[in-house]
């Protein structure tokens, strides 16, 4: 005679583990790797915005005024006398929902870039002289001043982060 007794608690535990595993695999398959995090309010999907301006009839020194709360700034020059600026923003979609679309404003001899959280790449031409005032509260700034860039003044500041500056002739 056998003294076998079914452990009902263990059977329920095994069935529960199989059910949770099946729901998790099904959710990942249905929502994908980025959509799954959207359930918890976080989505890593990003959108890129492009802005471009040409020198036109601008004379004198242009002030580039950049203010980012969080993110990275990459600034460099190219040998192009007609290009005033070429700016690209890479912004998480959740940031867009909260803070709206990024903008680049041209106000007389001043280029204004002010946004909450983004990765910003700025390419400047060599047709005018620039005064650069860039500030990133949390993040980094990388600036490469080359290709015959004309600078009147440069100020790069971060509260928490780092600054990398490379200047050539």
Phi, psi and omega in degrees: 000138184266144179252035181284132175230136180284131177268096185296326179297320180291321179297316178297320180297315180297316179296321179295318179297317178296319180294314179297319178298317180295319179294319179296312180296318178297318178295317178295322179293316183287314186270344182079178185286328180269329181292331181301320181288340178298333178299325182266010176087011179233128180222129184269008179295140184234156176234142179252134178241137182240137177226141180217142177221146178251163186297318181057233181254028180285132177232162179085192183271132175268133174264120173262112184246108183244130179223110178243136175284311181219135177143193180236146179237126177241119185237130176207166181247152170231156181280083180214109186282348179263345181277125174271308177204152171223111187240133173234134177251136169243112189235135174293143182299327178295326177291321177300318179298327184274320188245356179085189184281144175286155179222158170236119183253135175249110184239095184064241178258039181222127174256121184246124176233114184220112181211161186286299186214116181193163166262123186238128174247125181238126175246128180245150177267184184250015184279340180224169175268141183242143164249124187247126176233101183240131181225129176233120182293307179230109182150198183230160176233130173238122181231130176240113182255102182207194179057036177073032180297144177252117181239134172266324183197152176215132178223116180239118182227145172226146175275309177231110182151203182220161178235131175240121182233126176236121179239131175239177181289000000 
